[in-house]
């Protein structure tokens, strides 16, 4: 199992376990993590699953594609570690990853 920690804007932490191949969004939704709306269901069409990946983990992720970059460009709280959680697939290498949630989703 892959361990993921989601940190809400107020500092509340949610530690969950996920399966390899799940996305960060799926793991959050399956475990009732608040703060990820996922209005489009994971098709990279809405930007409501925005997370900020801790710097230590960014180098282990595949780069965002043009579609994800475009959606993130509309996010008012975009930061250097911003990703759409529907586009980040989990692997054993990512066990322990920490992501922060913005105060508001688009």
OpenMM code with the backbone's topology and positions (N, CA, C; nanometers):
from openmm import Vec3, app, unit

residues = "UNK UNK UNK UNK UNK UNK UNK UNK UNK UNK UNK UNK UNK UNK UNK UNK UNK UNK UNK UNK UNK UNK UNK UNK UNK UNK UNK UNK UNK UNK UNK UNK UNK UNK UNK UNK UNK UNK UNK UNK UNK UNK UNK UNK UNK UNK UNK UNK UNK UNK UNK UNK UNK UNK UNK UNK UNK UNK UNK UNK UNK UNK UNK UNK UNK UNK UNK UNK UNK UNK UNK UNK UNK UNK UNK UNK UNK UNK UNK UNK UNK UNK UNK UNK UNK UNK UNK UNK UNK UNK UNK UNK UNK UNK UNK UNK UNK UNK UNK UNK UNK UNK UNK UNK UNK UNK".split()
positions = [
    Vec3(0.0839, -0.1187, 0.0000),
    Vec3(0.0000, 0.0000, 0.0000),
    Vec3(0.0887, 0.1255, 0.0000),
    Vec3(0.0367, 0.2272, -0.0611),
    Vec3(0.1072, 0.3545, -0.0720),
    Vec3(0.0454, 0.4519, 0.0273),
    Vec3(0.1291, 0.5138, 0.1089),
    Vec3(0.0811, 0.6103, 0.2067),
    Vec3(0.0830, 0.7500, 0.1462),
    Vec3(-0.0287, 0.8226, 0.1634),
    Vec3(-0.0420, 0.9589, 0.1133),
    Vec3(-0.0949, 1.0450, 0.2272),
    Vec3(-0.0371, 1.1638, 0.2434),
    Vec3(-0.0865, 1.2585, 0.3429),
    Vec3(-0.1369, 1.3823, 0.2707),
    Vec3(-0.2634, 1.4142, 0.2946),
    Vec3(-0.3260, 1.5353, 0.2413),
    Vec3(-0.3351, 1.6346, 0.3566),
    Vec3(-0.2891, 1.7569, 0.3330),
    Vec3(-0.2907, 1.8592, 0.4369),
    Vec3(-0.3876, 1.9693, 0.3942),
    Vec3(-0.4938, 1.9848, 0.4717),
    Vec3(-0.5912, 2.0890, 0.4419),
    Vec3(-0.5306, 2.2266, 0.4666),
    Vec3(-0.5971, 2.3288, 0.4144),
    Vec3(-0.5493, 2.4668, 0.4284),
    Vec3(-0.5328, 2.5063, 0.5755),
    Vec3(-0.6151, 2.4498, 0.6629),
    Vec3(-0.6069, 2.4835, 0.8059),
    Vec3(-0.5039, 2.3996, 0.8818),
    Vec3(-0.4318, 2.3126, 0.8105),
    Vec3(-0.3283, 2.2303, 0.8720),
    Vec3(-0.3729, 2.0903, 0.9110),
    Vec3(-0.5021, 2.0622, 0.9024),
    Vec3(-0.5515, 1.9271, 0.9338),
    Vec3(-0.4929, 1.8274, 0.8350),
    Vec3(-0.4465, 1.7145, 0.8869),
    Vec3(-0.3866, 1.6118, 0.8022),
    Vec3(-0.4773, 1.4906, 0.7896),
    Vec3(-0.4753, 1.4324, 0.6707),
    Vec3(-0.5496, 1.3093, 0.6430),
    Vec3(-0.4519, 1.2103, 0.5817),
    Vec3(-0.4168, 1.1061, 0.6570),
    Vec3(-0.3268, 1.0030, 0.6069),
    Vec3(-0.4116, 0.8875, 0.5564),
    Vec3(-0.3860, 0.8485, 0.4327),
    Vec3(-0.4628, 0.7404, 0.3721),
    Vec3(-0.3685, 0.6402, 0.3082),
    Vec3(-0.4213, 0.5237, 0.2778),
    Vec3(-0.3482, 0.4221, 0.2035),
    Vec3(-0.4161, 0.4043, 0.0695),
    Vec3(-0.3353, 0.3892, -0.0350),
    Vec3(-0.3873, 0.3776, -0.1705),
    Vec3(-0.3174, 0.2647, -0.2438),
    Vec3(-0.3772, 0.2236, -0.3519),
    Vec3(-0.3217, 0.1192, -0.4374),
    Vec3(-0.2366, 0.1822, -0.5468),
    Vec3(-0.1316, 0.1133, -0.5880),
    Vec3(-0.0534, 0.1575, -0.7030),
    Vec3(-0.1456, 0.1666, -0.8235),
    Vec3(-0.1294, 0.2727, -0.9014),
    Vec3(-0.2127, 0.2934, -1.0195),
    Vec3(-0.3291, 0.3883, -0.9957),
    Vec3(-0.3687, 0.4039, -0.8698),
    Vec3(-0.4717, 0.5032, -0.8399),
    Vec3(-0.4118, 0.6414, -0.8580),
    Vec3(-0.4973, 0.7399, -0.8811),
    Vec3(-0.4490, 0.8775, -0.8833),
    Vec3(-0.4632, 0.9361, -0.7433),
    Vec3(-0.3936, 1.0471, -0.7213),
    Vec3(-0.4098, 1.1186, -0.5947),
    Vec3(-0.5563, 1.1545, -0.5727),
    Vec3(-0.6274, 1.1911, -0.6784),
    Vec3(-0.7688, 1.2264, -0.6678),
    Vec3(-0.8521, 1.1057, -0.6239),
    Vec3(-0.8314, 0.9915, -0.6877),
    Vec3(-0.9078, 0.8717, -0.6530),
    Vec3(-0.8849, 0.8322, -0.5080),
    Vec3(-0.7605, 0.8381, -0.4649),
    Vec3(-0.7287, 0.8014, -0.3266),
    Vec3(-0.7987, 0.8950, -0.2291),
    Vec3(-0.8009, 1.0234, -0.2606),
    Vec3(-0.8693, 1.1206, -0.1734),
    Vec3(-1.0190, 1.0951, -0.1703),
    Vec3(-1.0778, 1.0743, -0.2867),
    Vec3(-1.2227, 1.0522, -0.2943),
    Vec3(-1.2622, 0.9215, -0.2233),
    Vec3(-1.1848, 0.8166, -0.2431),
    Vec3(-1.2150, 0.6869, -0.1814),
    Vec3(-1.2068, 0.6924, -0.0290),
    Vec3(-1.1292, 0.7872, 0.0227),
    Vec3(-1.1083, 0.7964, 0.1668),
    Vec3(-1.1752, 0.9178, 0.2305),
    Vec3(-1.2618, 0.9849, 0.1562),
    Vec3(-1.3387, 1.0958, 0.2117),
    Vec3(-1.2571, 1.2164, 0.2528),
    Vec3(-1.1458, 1.2408, 0.1841),
    Vec3(-1.0633, 1.3573, 0.2155),
    Vec3(-1.1376, 1.4824, 0.1681),
    Vec3(-1.1641, 1.5775, 0.2584),
    Vec3(-1.2322, 1.6995, 0.2169),
    Vec3(-1.1380, 1.7932, 0.1412),
    Vec3(-1.1947, 1.8752, 0.0543),
    Vec3(-1.1150, 1.9761, -0.0139),
    Vec3(-1.0802, 1.9440, -0.1574),
    Vec3(-1.1128, 1.8248, -0.2035),
    Vec3(-1.0948, 1.7905, -0.3446),
    Vec3(-1.2343, 1.7650, -0.4001),
    Vec3(-1.2777, 1.8549, -0.4891),
    Vec3(-1.4139, 1.8459, -0.5418),
    Vec3(-1.4254, 1.7474, -0.6575),
    Vec3(-1.3294, 1.7471, -0.7478),
    Vec3(-1.3260, 1.6538, -0.8612),
    Vec3(-1.4553, 1.6565, -0.9412),
    Vec3(-1.4994, 1.7757, -0.9772),
    Vec3(-1.6262, 1.7920, -1.0486),
    Vec3(-1.6324, 1.7157, -1.1811),
    Vec3(-1.5200, 1.7044, -1.2518),
    Vec3(-1.5226, 1.6365, -1.3825),
    Vec3(-1.4941, 1.4876, -1.3713),
    Vec3(-1.4709, 1.4385, -1.2501),
    Vec3(-1.4488, 1.2960, -1.2303),
    Vec3(-1.3115, 1.2471, -1.2723),
    Vec3(-1.2194, 1.3370, -1.2939),
    Vec3(-1.0831, 1.2942, -1.3246),
    Vec3(-1.0444, 1.3039, -1.4702),
    Vec3(-1.1162, 1.3817, -1.5493),
    Vec3(-1.0838, 1.3913, -1.6916),
    Vec3(-1.0022, 1.5159, -1.7273),
    Vec3(-0.9449, 1.5818, -1.6273),
    Vec3(-0.8587, 1.6986, -1.6490),
    Vec3(-0.9339, 1.8102, -1.7214),
    Vec3(-1.0599, 1.8317, -1.6799),
    Vec3(-1.1428, 1.9299, -1.7496),
    Vec3(-1.1981, 2.0386, -1.6588),
    Vec3(-1.1620, 2.0385, -1.5295),
    Vec3(-1.2247, 2.1376, -1.4418),
    Vec3(-1.1288, 2.2063, -1.3451),
    Vec3(-1.0235, 2.1436, -1.3036),
    Vec3(-0.9288, 2.2043, -1.2111),
    Vec3(-0.9702, 2.2028, -1.0659),
    Vec3(-1.0756, 2.1277, -1.0305),
    Vec3(-1.1240, 2.1279, -0.8921),
    Vec3(-1.0609, 2.0188, -0.8051),
    Vec3(-0.9492, 1.9651, -0.8507),
    Vec3(-0.8754, 1.8668, -0.7705),
    Vec3(-0.7318, 1.9140, -0.7514),
    Vec3(-0.7137, 2.0451, -0.7517),
    Vec3(-0.5824, 2.1080, -0.7374),
    Vec3(-0.5186, 2.0702, -0.6039),
    Vec3(-0.3928, 2.0303, -0.6099),
    Vec3(-0.3114, 2.0063, -0.4905),
    Vec3(-0.1759, 2.0721, -0.5113),
    Vec3(-0.1060, 2.0969, -0.4009),
    Vec3(0.0301, 2.1486, -0.4079),
    Vec3(0.1204, 2.0394, -0.3510),
    Vec3(0.2034, 1.9837, -0.4376),
    Vec3(0.2922, 1.8744, -0.3999),
    Vec3(0.4134, 1.9324, -0.3284),
    Vec3(0.4492, 1.8721, -0.2146),
    Vec3(0.5683, 1.9156, -0.1421),
    Vec3(0.6899, 1.9067, -0.2331),
    Vec3(0.7771, 2.0066, -0.2237),
    Vec3(0.8962, 2.0171, -0.3086),
    Vec3(0.9772, 1.8880, -0.3140),
    Vec3(0.9899, 1.8188, -0.2025),
    Vec3(1.0717, 1.6970, -0.1968),
    Vec3(1.0213, 1.5883, -0.2910),
    Vec3(0.8961, 1.5951, -0.3315),
    Vec3(0.8360, 1.4906, -0.4138),
    Vec3(0.8236, 1.5280, -0.5607),
    Vec3(0.8419, 1.6545, -0.5945),
    Vec3(0.8193, 1.6989, -0.7323),
    Vec3(0.9052, 1.6246, -0.8339),
    Vec3(1.0295, 1.5981, -0.8026),
    Vec3(1.1197, 1.5301, -0.8949),
    Vec3(1.0835, 1.3861, -0.9229),
    Vec3(0.9965, 1.3294, -0.8420),
    Vec3(0.9563, 1.1898, -0.8613),
    Vec3(0.8303, 1.1772, -0.9471),
    Vec3(0.7702, 1.2907, -0.9824),
    Vec3(0.6477, 1.2883, -1.0620),
    Vec3(0.6779, 1.3091, -1.2091),
    Vec3(0.5951, 1.2505, -1.2954),
    Vec3(0.6041, 1.2814, -1.4373),
    Vec3(0.5606, 1.4262, -1.4556),
    Vec3(0.6160, 1.4921, -1.5540),
    Vec3(0.5823, 1.6319, -1.5791),
    Vec3(0.4360, 1.6446, -1.6218),
    Vec3(0.3770, 1.7579, -1.5872),
    Vec3(0.2399, 1.7865, -1.6301),
    Vec3(0.2389, 1.8050, -1.7819),
    Vec3(0.1324, 1.7567, -1.8463),
    Vec3(0.1210, 1.7765, -1.9907),
    Vec3(0.0550, 1.9118, -2.0194),
    Vec3(0.0400, 1.9453, -2.1466),
    Vec3(-0.0126, 2.0757, -2.1871),
    Vec3(-0.1547, 2.0984, -2.1365),
    Vec3(-0.2377, 1.9945, -2.1366),
    Vec3(-0.3758, 2.0096, -2.0911),
    Vec3(-0.3796, 2.0432, -1.9420),
    Vec3(-0.3006, 1.9712, -1.8623),
    Vec3(-0.2959, 1.9984, -1.7191),
    Vec3(-0.2414, 2.1393, -1.6932),
    Vec3(-0.1350, 2.1770, -1.7638),
    Vec3(-0.0796, 2.3122, -1.7487),
    Vec3(-0.1841, 2.4183, -1.7795),
    Vec3(-0.2637, 2.3940, -1.8818),
    Vec3(-0.3685, 2.4887, -1.9192),
    Vec3(-0.4730, 2.5034, -1.8093),
    Vec3(-0.5153, 2.3920, -1.7527),
    Vec3(-0.6143, 2.3960, -1.6446),
    Vec3(-0.5554, 2.4631, -1.5208),
    Vec3(-0.4317, 2.4337, -1.4893),
    Vec3(-0.3674, 2.4951, -1.3726),
    Vec3(-0.3509, 2.6458, -1.3907),
    Vec3(-0.3359, 2.6901, -1.5152),
    Vec3(-0.3223, 2.8321, -1.5440),
    Vec3(-0.4441, 2.9129, -1.5045),
    Vec3(-0.5574, 2.8477, -1.4883),
    Vec3(-0.6812, 2.9156, -1.4480),
    Vec3(-0.7016, 2.9131, -1.2970),
    Vec3(-0.6133, 2.8475, -1.2256),
    Vec3(-0.6258, 2.8330, -1.0810),
    Vec3(-0.5661, 2.9549, -1.0109),
    Vec3(-0.6468, 3.0290, -0.9349),
    Vec3(-0.5945, 3.1494, -0.8701),
    Vec3(-0.4875, 3.1219, -0.7643),
    Vec3(-0.4837, 3.0027, -0.7094),
    Vec3(-0.3867, 2.9701, -0.6041),
    Vec3(-0.2706, 2.8853, -0.6557),
    Vec3(-0.2412, 2.8943, -0.7858),
    Vec3(-0.1338, 2.8142, -0.8442),
    Vec3(0.0013, 2.8492, -0.7813),
    Vec3(0.0796, 2.7449, -0.7547),
    Vec3(0.2134, 2.7584, -0.6982),
    Vec3(0.3084, 2.6692, -0.7765),
    Vec3(0.4362, 2.6732, -0.7435),
    Vec3(0.5344, 2.5942, -0.8188),
    Vec3(0.5081, 2.4442, -0.8092),
    Vec3(0.4511, 2.3968, -0.7005),
    Vec3(0.4225, 2.2545, -0.6848),
    Vec3(0.2798, 2.2156, -0.7217),
    Vec3(0.2071, 2.3057, -0.7864),
    Vec3(0.0668, 2.2787, -0.8195),
    Vec3(0.0529, 2.1680, -0.9227),
    Vec3(-0.0392, 2.0783, -0.8948),
    Vec3(-0.0755, 1.9703, -0.9880),
    Vec3(-0.2240, 1.9446, -0.9746),
    Vec3(-0.2804, 1.8837, -1.0771),
    Vec3(-0.4164, 1.8328, -1.0669),
    Vec3(-0.4041, 1.6898, -1.0169),
    Vec3(-0.4703, 1.6610, -0.9065),
    Vec3(-0.4538, 1.5287, -0.8449),
    Vec3(-0.5052, 1.4162, -0.9338),
    Vec3(-0.5914, 1.4481, -1.0302),
    Vec3(-0.6408, 1.3451, -1.1223),
    Vec3(-0.5343, 1.3031, -1.2229),
    Vec3(-0.4270, 1.3794, -1.2312),
    Vec3(-0.3222, 1.3512, -1.3289),
    Vec3(-0.1961, 1.2917, -1.2672),
    Vec3(-0.1977, 1.2663, -1.1379),
    Vec3(-0.0809, 1.2100, -1.0693),
    Vec3(-0.1122, 1.0662, -1.0288),
    Vec3(-0.0528, 0.9719, -1.1006),
    Vec3(-0.0709, 0.8300, -1.0697),
    Vec3(0.0261, 0.7889, -0.9601),
    Vec3(-0.0246, 0.7141, -0.8651),
    Vec3(0.0568, 0.6704, -0.7522),
    Vec3(0.1329, 0.5426, -0.7855),
    Vec3(0.2548, 0.5363, -0.7338),
    Vec3(0.3390, 0.4177, -0.7480),
    Vec3(0.4076, 0.3951, -0.6139),
    Vec3(0.4685, 0.2792, -0.5975),
    Vec3(0.5382, 0.2486, -0.4724),
    Vec3(0.6435, 0.3537, -0.4404),
    Vec3(0.7064, 0.4100, -0.5423),
    Vec3(0.8090, 0.5128, -0.5236),
    Vec3(0.7527, 0.6382, -0.4557),
    Vec3(0.6220, 0.6583, -0.4661),
    Vec3(0.5592, 0.7779, -0.4091),
    Vec3(0.5020, 0.7552, -0.2692),
    Vec3(0.5246, 0.6367, -0.2112),
    Vec3(0.4726, 0.6124, -0.0773),
    Vec3(0.5342, 0.7123, 0.0202),
    Vec3(0.4483, 0.7814, 0.0934),
    Vec3(0.4907, 0.8837, 0.1870),
    Vec3(0.4688, 1.0251, 0.1355),
    Vec3(0.4215, 1.0382, 0.0116),
    Vec3(0.4022, 1.1697, -0.0491),
    Vec3(0.3069, 1.2554, 0.0345),
    Vec3(0.3379, 1.3849, 0.0392),
    Vec3(0.2546, 1.4838, 0.1095),
    Vec3(0.2101, 1.5882, 0.0091),
    Vec3(0.0814, 1.6178, 0.0125),
    Vec3(0.0274, 1.7235, -0.0726),
    Vec3(-0.0590, 1.8142, 0.0117),
    Vec3(-0.0555, 1.9431, -0.0206),
    Vec3(-0.1395, 2.0407, 0.0487),
    Vec3(-0.2559, 2.0782, -0.0405),
    Vec3(-0.3661, 2.1118, 0.0238),
    Vec3(-0.4856, 2.1517, -0.0489),
    Vec3(-0.5007, 2.3028, -0.0395),
    Vec3(-0.5388, 2.3675, -0.1501),
    Vec3(-0.5593, 2.5107, -0.1452),
    Vec3(-0.6834, 2.5437, -0.0599),
    Vec3(-0.6958, 2.6685, -0.0206),
    Vec3(-0.8114, 2.7092, 0.0596),
    Vec3(-0.9408, 2.6871, -0.0179),
    Vec3(-0.9381, 2.7151, -0.1481),
    Vec3(-1.0579, 2.7000, -0.2319),
    Vec3(-1.0203, 2.6310, -0.3616),
    Vec3(-1.1107, 2.5497, -0.4138),
    Vec3(-1.0944, 2.4929, -0.5479),
    Vec3(-1.1630, 2.5888, -0.6464),
    Vec3(-1.1253, 2.5830, -0.7727),
    Vec3(-1.1862, 2.6718, -0.8732),
    Vec3(-1.3361, 2.6555, -0.8794),
] * unit.nanometer
topology = app.Topology()
chain = topology.addChain("A")
for resn in residues:
    res = topology.addResidue(resn, chain)
    for name in ("N", "CA", "C"):
        topology.addAtom(name, app.Element.getBySymbol(name[0]), res)
